[in-house]
Amino acid sequence: MAKRIVSLKDISKACGVSIATVSKALNDHSDISKETKEKIREVAEQLGYHPNAAAQALKTNRSNNIGVLFVDEANSGLTHDYFSHVLDSFKKKAEQEGFDITFINGDRTRSNNMSYLSHAIYRGFDGVVIACVDFSDPEVDELIKSNIPVVTIDHSFFNRISIVSDNIKGMRELVTYIYEQGHRKIAYIHGHEDTAVTQSRLASFYKTLQDLGVSIPDEYLLEAPYRNIEEAKKATDKLLDLKNPPTCILYSDDFAAFGGLNAIRERGLRIPEDISIAGYDGIEIARRISPLMTTIVQDTDRIGRLAASKLIDLINNPKGTIIEQIVIPGTLEKGESVGRIKRTK
């Protein structure tokens, strides 16, 4: 049986006041006393009253709805370990502040032919968070340049608030740790170079090795899509087939590192006794396998919460919110997949 919707008339009857008084009290009008407001609100809560969302939107010109644009290249959706945790944290914070979230259709075969901006306007979103998309897409650029409040995750625009992981520091800490374990032949199977994340990590990889006085051959740098186990496996096989193979292989992310792990074990090699590997992101399963993955654990909870908090600040106070880039550091998980090499002078 459907639950009966509580109306202003019901509250009016229970409180012994007019419907107009109930409406004014619930909308915090100044001509209603504090005591009356408190009584009416208490009764409304007891009765289970919820204001009609459509009516509220018409009154306030707000929908209390935030759009989420999330399209990863592997089409993994919310099975994407890193972003699923980020967006879960975002959702929890947004809901605590009274906002609902709705995903913007990122399917390029979508039948409604709506652009991202058109979809956002059609849905009446108060703001939009953008994560893991092709930021060079003209439709993304159109949305970024609109008047809709926007916060981006892991990509920075000059006129928009962004929450980004400290990929430079993370890669520096990871490479330095590997160096300290005696490794000098370090390979890196990285993601596509057209992303800001890859560019930051690659630059830090090169700079860290340069500072440590380590040079690496070009064949130690290979590209494979993020979270692609098969392509990471193929790239690992290429590195293992080299006349002078690396002693340690870094991967774009923990999920891709599983492809490397498979390639290494298929050859009867042991990790880390025969070869070392390291991932990135610190996903849950990487911290439960054996050997425990050496990786950078990203603070997904803080990234998601801050993205929601900053977007809501921007929605509530568009002129008084600072447009800034907030960099969130990760934590080195030393794990067990990088072994120590004894070096001779």
N, C-alpha and C positions, 0 to 999 in steps of 0.2 A: 504493500500500500504506500502511495507517495506521501511524503512528509508535507504537511500543510505549511504554506508560506505565511510568515507573520507579517502583518501590515501595520502602517502607522495608526490605523483605526483601532487595532487590537491593543496597541500600547496606550492610546488615548483613553480607551475604555478602562484599562487596568489602572491607570494613574488618576483618572477622574479629571482630565484636562482636555482641552480641544486638540484636534489634529494639528492645527496651526502651531500650537505651543510645542507639541511633540517634535514637529519638523524643525522649528527654530532651535530647540534644545539640542537636537542631534546634529544640527549644523553650526552650533556654537554661536548663536546670535547674542549680541550684547544686551538686548532688552529682556532676557530671561535670567532670573537669579541663579547663582551658583548652586544653591541647594536644590532648586527645581531641576536644573540640568542633571545633577548627580542622581537624583531620584529616577528621572525618566531614563537615563542611560542604564541604570542598574536594572530597572524593569525590562528594558529592551534586551539586555543581555540574558536575563533570566528566561525570557520568552523565546530566545534564539533568533532575534531579529537580525537580518543581514540586508544592507541597502542594495537596491537594484543596481547592478554594475553599469548598465546602459544609461540609467537615469543619472547616476553619479558622473559618468563621463560627459553627459550633456551639460551638467551644472558646472563642472570644474574644468572642462576642456582637457581632461586627463582620462586615460584608459587604465592606468595602473598595470600596464602590460609592457613587457620589454621583449624585443626581438633578439633572437640569437642566430647569427649567420656563421655556420660551421660547415665547411666542405673540405675534407682532406683528400689528398691525391689517391689514396688507396681505397676510397669509398668505404672505410671501415666504420664510419658513423660513431655511435657511442660505445663501440667495442674498442675504440682507440684509448688505450690505457691511460696515457698522460692527459689528454683533453677531456676524457670522461670524468676524471677526478677534478679537474679544473672547473668544468661546467657544473658538476654536482655541488661543489663549494659555492659557485656563483648563484646557483638556484636556491640553495639554503639561505644565503644572505639576502637575496632579493625577496624571498617569501617572508622572511622575518620583518622586512620593511614594508610589507603589504603589497608587493608586486607579484604578478604572475609572469611566467616566461613562455614564449612561443617560438618555435623554430621557423626561420624563413626558409622557404623551399629552395634548396640549392641544386636540385636536379636539373641538369642542363636540358633534359628532354621534357621539362614540365609543360603541361598542356595549356596553362593559363597565359603563357607568353608575357608574364609580368616580370619586369626587372626587379632587382632587389629593392630599389628605392620605391617603386610602385607598390610592391608587396607591403613594405613598411608603412607607407601612407594609407593603403587600403585597410590594413589592420589597426591603424591608429596608434602605433607603438609610441610610447613616451620617449624611448631611447632604444639603441641597438648596441650589442656587443659583437665584435667581429673576431673570430679566431680561426686559424688554420685554413685560410682560403688563398686563392691566387690573387695577391694584392695588386697585381698589374692588370687585372680584369677591368675593362672600362665600366662595368656595372658596379664593381666595388668602389672605383674612383668616384662614380656619380653619387653613391651613397655617402662616401666620406665628405664630399664637397657640399652636401645638402645641409639644411638647417636642423636636421634631427640630431639630438645628442648622441654621440658615438664614443665608445671606448674600444681600443684594439688590444689584443693579447698577442705578444711575441712579434709585433711589427709596429714600427713607429712612423707616424705622420707628423709633419711639422705643426699642424694646427689641431691636433687631436690628443686626448689623454691616452697614454699607452701603458700597459703593464707588461714588462718583459723580464725574462729570465736572464741572469748574469752569465751568458754563454761564454764570454771572454774569460772571466775569472774561473768558471767551472772547468773549461778546457785547460786552462793554465795549471790548475791544481791537479787535474787528472794526469796530464803529461809529466808534470814535475814528479808526482808520486811514482810513475812508471820508470822515469829516469833514475830516481833514487833506489829503485829495485835492481839497478844495474843494466837496464835495457838501453841500447843505442840504435838498434834496428827496429824502428817503430813505424808501422804502416797505419793508414787511416782509410777506411771505407766510409765515405761521407755521403750525405744526402745531396739532392740536386742543388747546384750552385746558385740558382736564381732566387733562393729564399734568404731572408735576412738572418735567420738562425744559422744556416749553413755558412754564410759569409763570415759571420762573427766567429764561429767555431774554427773555421779554416784559418782565418787570420791569426787567431790566438794559438792554434796548433803550430803554425810556421814560426810565429814570433817567439813562442816559448822555447822551441827547439833551437832557434837561432841564439837566444840568450844563453842557452845551456851549452852552446858550441857543438851542436849535433846537426849534421847535414844528412838528408835522406834522398835516395834516388827517386826520380819521377814515377817509376813503376810501383812505388809504395803508396801512391795516392790513386784510389779508384772511387768511382761513383756508383751508388745504387739507391733506388728510391727508399724513403723512410718506411720502416715497418714491413719491408719486403724480404721475407726469409729466403726465398728462392734466389733472388738476385744477389743477396748478401752471400749466399752459399757459393754461387758461381764466382763472385769476386774473390772469395777466400781461396777457392781452388787455384785461381790464377796466381795469387800471392804464394801459395804453398808450392807451386810448380816452378817458381823462380830459382835460378841457379844459386842465388844468395837470398833465401827467404827471410822475412822479418822474424824477430823473436817475440814480438807483441803486436797484436792487431787491435786497433780501436774501431768501433762501429758507430754508425749515426745514432742508434738508439738500442735499448736493451732487446727489443723484439727482433730487430735485424741481427743482433748478436747471436740469437738462437740458430740462425742459418750458418754462421761461422762455426758454432759449436758442433753442428751436425757434420759439416765438411771435415772438421778436424777429427772427430771420432770415427768417421767412416774410414779414415786412413790409419786407424789404430793408434793415433797419437793421444797423449794425455794432456789435460789442462790442470794445472799450469806447468807440470813437470817438463813437457816437451815444447809447448808453446803457450804464451799468455794471451788473454783477450780482455777487453774492457768495453762496457756499454755506456749508455747515457740515459738519464731520466729517472732511474730508480723505481721502475714499476714493481708492483707487489710480487709477481712471480719470479722476477730476477733476484729477489731477496730471499727466495725460498728454495731455489734449485741448488744442486751440488755439482761443482763447487759454487759457493756464493759469488754472484757477479760483482766484480769491481766496477763501480759506476758513480755517476753524480746524481744524487737524489734531489729532484726538484721539489720546491715547496708549493705543491699544487693547491693546497688548502688556502694558503695566503694569497696566491695569485688570483684564485677565483673570488675570494672574499673582497679583496681590494678592488678588483674590476667592478664588482657589483656596487660596492660602497661609493666609488668614484663616479660611476655612471648615475647613480641615484642622486648624489650631490649635484651633478651637472643638470639633471632633470629639475630638481627643486630650486636650484640657484644658478641658472645658466651664466649670469654675468659676474657672479662672485666666486666661481670655482676656477682654480688655477689650472691651466693647461700644462701638463707636465708628463715626463716619462719617468715611471717608477721602476727601478731595477731590483729584482728579487734574487738574492743569492741562493745557490743550492748547497748541498753538503756532500763532501767526498765520502763514499762508502768503500773502504779499502777492500772488503770482501776477501775472496780466496782465488780469484781467477787470474791474478797477476803474481807470478812467482819471482823469487829473487834469483838473480844471476851473479855468480861469483866472477868478478873481473880481475884479470891479471894486469899488472903494471907494464 
